[in-house]
Amino acid sequence: MPRQRSKGCIPCKMRRKKCDERTPTCVACARNVLLCAWDSELPPSKPHNSGGKELMTKSQRLLRHQSAPKSMISDMALSMAPNAIHPQLAHPKTNFLYSFFYARAAQTLSIKDEEGNPFVHVLMPMAATSDIVFQAMLAFSGVIYEQQHSDALATTTWEHYAQAIRSLKHMLTLYVDNQVDRGTELVATVLLLLSLEVSKADSDGHAFRHLRACRELVSGTFAHCQNPQLLGFLAEYYLYTLSLLPSSLIEHSDPIEEDIDFAFRILLNNSVPATGVLCGCAPEMFRTISKATVVSRRLYDELTDEAGPSNECLQEHLDLYDYVQTWWPEYADEENAMIAHIYQIALLVLLLQAEPGTSDNMAMNELVTNLISLLRMIPVESNTTTVLAWPLATVAPCVKSNTDQTFILQYLGAVVQKYRFGNHRQTEQLLRLIWSRRDLQERGPYCIPRAMEAQGCRFLLC
């Protein structure tokens, strides 16, 4: 009988390398940390040890016990064979991470429910046609699975992460060579990797580097994006992340406010309305965070200087305070409106912190009381609780009551227990540090970065 001609795995064919057809992973893919995938069915099994059968059995057992409820499985995943979406979905563990992203991980990224979540309805179709987004999406899914369940998929997760990083380097080269049509894939990938770092409690500054890379990409990318739905989604994702950056830094001399205004204008002028995936009904408040941080710190510096504050600085501070105070959310349900008002209160607190010694005055106490009241009305189970790190950290220096401090810690602890986000745990530790040190509480608008400095870990309050 004539011997069947070997086709080899997809990575070996793409790299024009000889494939030994070892399963589940050929020698070349194992050596180069690539995910071994095939055009259709796997070749006749050539296991390199007895672990191949055991691996399949564990994967099947994992899928049987941990797979998402049928009601939450993606229509795309149900209606198409795995290889029709991406050849790597023939691997049971990769396939599981794909389903887990839809059923669980995507929801941790959005304050919207499953029916309106663009991380499902915009990002997943994009991943089906873009390998780099696919790899980053599954890496994020694996990190969330590890936090919420176990490290059973750690190897697969970091293989996808390595593949995403490799592809990112290659695509950045193409982008520099004026292939700007791939920009949306790059921005989506970098933002996903940033979220991955934030969720696993990044302590090495990777999230900040991803954000810096994203800022270099968005101008050209958004200008050439022809998909209004995708443009609105990416613009809001970027606006939310970038707007929270200044609070973690002691000083920022680069024109970050210009970048934030650019993203806000894209969101405002886009033909498809904002999704509310992260900013909810308050994109104006997110747009204001950076400016409020700069204005509050400038006035604080001038008030503590012998020369005293300038009239220009005082007027700028007063105008911004009036703007935030009179703002009102539009077209919002009750829960989203409460989150919007929490951000509004936190901004007012940030602006009042400009004047040394105001953490105990009547206006500040009233704002803190109002925020605590709103927080008590939002159930921990709500999707909106994932975006509370920044307002809670901002208000923390002004929360003087032991009862209120205990409530906030218990509330945040419940959020940590639900999502297991690393940045939530870091925020919890940050609050404890601030409340234990009077010198940090007295640093006004500099409290957060100084507390992070004392904690030895700078992170994004996303």
PEGI-V261728 format. One record per pair of residues at least 6 apart in sequence whose C-alpha atoms are under 8 Angstrom apart, sorted by sequence separation. I is the first residue (numbers start at 1). J is the second residue. If there is no record, write none. Layout:
[[I | J] [I | J]]
This chain:
[[7 | 13] [12 | 18] [13 | 19] [20 | 26] [29 | 35] [83 | 89] [88 | 94] [89 | 95] [107 | 113] [111 | 117] [114 | 120] [127 | 133] [128 | 134] [145 | 151] [146 | 152] [225 | 231] [246 | 252] [267 | 273] [268 | 274] [302 | 308] [303 | 309] [352 | 358] [353 | 359] [358 | 364] [359 | 365] [399 | 405] [434 | 440] [435 | 441] [441 | 447] [452 | 458] [12 | 19] [19 | 26] [20 | 27] [29 | 36] [82 | 89] [83 | 90] [88 | 95] [107 | 114] [110 | 117] [126 | 133] [127 | 134] [146 | 153] [175 | 182] [267 | 274] [279 | 286] [302 | 309] [378 | 385] [434 | 441] [440 | 447] [443 | 450] [452 | 459] [19 | 27] [20 | 28] [82 | 90] [145 | 153] [146 | 154] [175 | 183] [302 | 310] [329 | 337] [416 | 424] [19 | 28] [89 | 98] [110 | 119] [197 | 206] [198 | 207] [222 | 231] [415 | 424] [416 | 425] [449 | 458] [8 | 18] [9 | 19] [25 | 35] [26 | 36] [107 | 117] [109 | 119] [124 | 134] [127 | 137] [197 | 207] [299 | 309] [440 | 450] [8 | 19] [25 | 36] [106 | 117] [142 | 153] [143 | 154] [171 | 182] [329 | 340] [440 | 451] [8 | 20] [9 | 21] [24 | 36] [107 | 119] [142 | 154] [194 | 206] [195 | 207] [352 | 364] [412 | 424] [413 | 425] [8 | 21] [82 | 95] [106 | 119] [194 | 207] [222 | 235] [434 | 447] [106 | 120] [142 | 156] [143 | 157] [172 | 186] [193 | 207] [194 | 208] [299 | 313] [142 | 157] [171 | 186] [298 | 313] [299 | 314] [349 | 364] [413 | 428] [12 | 28] [141 | 157] [194 | 210] [392 | 408] [412 | 428] [9 | 26] [12 | 29] [140 | 157] [193 | 210] [194 | 211] [243 | 260] [434 | 451] [11 | 29] [102 | 120] [139 | 157] [168 | 186] [242 | 260] [295 | 313] [299 | 317] [349 | 367] [433 | 451] [23 | 42] [138 | 157] [139 | 158] [191 | 210] [264 | 283] [325 | 344] [348 | 367] [409 | 428] [139 | 159] [190 | 210] [191 | 211] [324 | 344] [139 | 160] [168 | 189] [190 | 211] [239 | 260] [295 | 316] [296 | 317] [430 | 451] [21 | 43] [23 | 45] [77 | 99] [138 | 160] [139 | 161] [295 | 317] [345 | 367] [409 | 431] [430 | 452] [433 | 455] [11 | 34] [22 | 45] [23 | 46] [24 | 47] [138 | 161] [190 | 213] [191 | 214] [264 | 287] [324 | 347] [325 | 348] [345 | 368] [11 | 35] [22 | 46] [23 | 47] [136 | 160] [190 | 214] [239 | 263] [324 | 348] [11 | 36] [21 | 46] [22 | 47] [23 | 48] [74 | 99] [135 | 160] [136 | 161] [164 | 189] [238 | 263] [239 | 264] [345 | 370] [430 | 455] [10 | 36] [11 | 37] [22 | 48] [73 | 99] [135 | 161] [261 | 287] [345 | 371] [9 | 36] [10 | 37] [187 | 214] [236 | 263] [260 | 287] [321 | 348] [368 | 395] [9 | 37] [10 | 38] [24 | 52] [74 | 102] [135 | 163] [136 | 164] [235 | 263] [236 | 264] [292 | 320] [9 | 38] [10 | 39] [23 | 52] [63 | 92] [67 | 96] [73 | 102] [74 | 103] [135 | 164] [235 | 264] [342 | 371] [386 | 415] [8 | 38] [9 | 39] [63 | 93] [72 | 102] [73 | 103] [187 | 217] [321 | 351] [368 | 398] [385 | 415] [68 | 99] [72 | 103] [132 | 163] [133 | 164] [186 | 217] [187 | 218] [211 | 242] [235 | 266] [236 | 267] [368 | 399] [380 | 411] [60 | 92] [67 | 99] [68 | 100] [132 | 164] [235 | 267] [342 | 374] [372 | 404] [59 | 92] [63 | 96] [67 | 100] [257 | 290] [342 | 375] [365 | 398] [59 | 93] [69 | 103] [183 | 217] [187 | 221] [232 | 266] [256 | 290] [257 | 291] [317 | 351] [364 | 398] [365 | 399] [380 | 414] [381 | 415] [393 | 427] [427 | 461] [68 | 103] [105 | 140] [106 | 141] [132 | 167] [183 | 218] [232 | 267] [380 | 415] [389 | 424] [396 | 431] [56 | 92] [68 | 104] [101 | 137] [105 | 141] [132 | 168] [338 | 374] [423 | 459] [6 | 43] [101 | 138] [183 | 220] [184 | 221] [381 | 418] [393 | 430] [397 | 434] [423 | 460] [183 | 221] [184 | 222] [232 | 270] [236 | 274] [240 | 278] [359 | 397] [360 | 398] [389 | 427] [393 | 431] [396 | 434] [397 | 435] [423 | 461] [105 | 144] [231 | 270] [236 | 275] [240 | 279] [285 | 324] [359 | 398] [396 | 435] [423 | 462] [98 | 138] [101 | 141] [105 | 145] [180 | 220] [181 | 221] [232 | 272] [236 | 276] [237 | 277] [338 | 378] [360 | 400] [97 | 138] [100 | 141] [180 | 221] [184 | 225] [232 | 273] [233 | 274] [236 | 277] [237 | 278] [86 | 128] [228 | 270] [232 | 274] [233 | 275] [236 | 278] [244 | 286] [40 | 83] [85 | 128] [98 | 141] [181 | 224] [228 | 271] [229 | 272] [232 | 275] [236 | 279] [243 | 286] [247 | 290] [335 | 378] [397 | 440] [398 | 441] [39 | 83] [85 | 129] [94 | 138] [97 | 141] [180 | 224] [181 | 225] [215 | 259] [222 | 266] [228 | 272] [233 | 277] [243 | 287] [246 | 290] [347 | 391] [350 | 394] [397 | 441] [97 | 142] [100 | 145] [243 | 288] [244 | 289] [245 | 290] [339 | 384] [346 | 391] [349 | 394] [350 | 395] [397 | 442] [188 | 234] [191 | 237] [240 | 286] [243 | 289] [244 | 290] [247 | 293] [346 | 392] [349 | 395] [40 | 87] [187 | 234] [191 | 238] [239 | 286] [243 | 290] [246 | 293] [282 | 329] [397 | 444] [39 | 87] [239 | 287] [281 | 329] [336 | 384] [343 | 391] [346 | 394] [38 | 87] [281 | 330] [335 | 384] [342 | 391] [346 | 395] [37 | 87] [38 | 88] [281 | 331] [397 | 447] [37 | 88] [281 | 332] [36 | 88] [133 | 185] [137 | 189] [140 | 192] [303 | 355] [304 | 356] [35 | 88] [37 | 90] [132 | 185] [133 | 186] [136 | 189] [140 | 193] [143 | 196] [147 | 200] [300 | 353] [303 | 356] [37 | 91] [132 | 186] [296 | 350] [300 | 354] [394 | 448] [130 | 185] [133 | 188] [137 | 192] [140 | 195] [144 | 199] [281 | 336] [285 | 340] [292 | 347] [296 | 351] [299 | 354] [300 | 355] [393 | 448] [133 | 189] [136 | 192] [140 | 196] [143 | 199] [280 | 336] [281 | 337] [295 | 351] [296 | 352] [298 | 354] [299 | 355] [300 | 356] [132 | 189] [136 | 193] [139 | 196] [143 | 200] [293 | 350] [296 | 353] [297 | 354] [282 | 340] [285 | 343] [289 | 347] [292 | 350] [293 | 351] [296 | 354] [281 | 340] [285 | 344] [292 | 351] [93 | 153] [280 | 340] [94 | 156] [285 | 347] [93 | 156] [390 | 461] [389 | 461] [390 | 462] [389 | 462] [388 | 462] [387 | 462] [357 | 442] [356 | 442] [356 | 443] [356 | 444] [355 | 444] [354 | 444] [353 | 444] [354 | 445] [353 | 445] [350 | 444] [351 | 445] [350 | 445] [122 | 229] [122 | 230] [278 | 387] [122 | 233] [118 | 233] [35 | 159] [34 | 159] [35 | 160] [33 | 159] [35 | 163] [33 | 162] [34 | 163] [33 | 163] [300 | 444] [300 | 445] [244 | 390] [297 | 445] [296 | 445] [297 | 446] [293 | 445] [118 | 275] [118 | 277] [117 | 277] [112 | 276] [111 | 276] [112 | 277] [111 | 277] [112 | 278] [110 | 277] [111 | 278] [110 | 278] [109 | 278] [111 | 280] [250 | 446] [250 | 449] [248 | 448] [249 | 449] [250 | 450] [247 | 448] [248 | 449] [247 | 449] [248 | 452] [248 | 458] [248 | 459] [248 | 460] [248 | 461] [247 | 461] [245 | 460] [244 | 460] [245 | 461] [244 | 461] [244 | 462] [201 | 421] [202 | 422] [200 | 421] [201 | 422] [202 | 423] [241 | 462] [199 | 421] [200 | 422] [201 | 423] [240 | 462] [198 | 421] [199 | 422] [200 | 423] [198 | 422] [199 | 423] [201 | 425] [198 | 423] [201 | 426] [207 | 459] [208 | 460] [205 | 458] [207 | 460] [203 | 457] [205 | 459] [203 | 458] [203 | 459] [202 | 459] [201 | 459] [198 | 459] [198 | 460] [198 | 462] [113 | 383] [112 | 383] [148 | 419] [111 | 383] [112 | 384] [147 | 419] [148 | 420] [110 | 383] [111 | 384] [147 | 420] [110 | 384] [111 | 385] [147 | 421] [108 | 383] [111 | 386] [107 | 383] [110 | 386] [111 | 387] [109 | 386] [108 | 386] [108 | 419]]
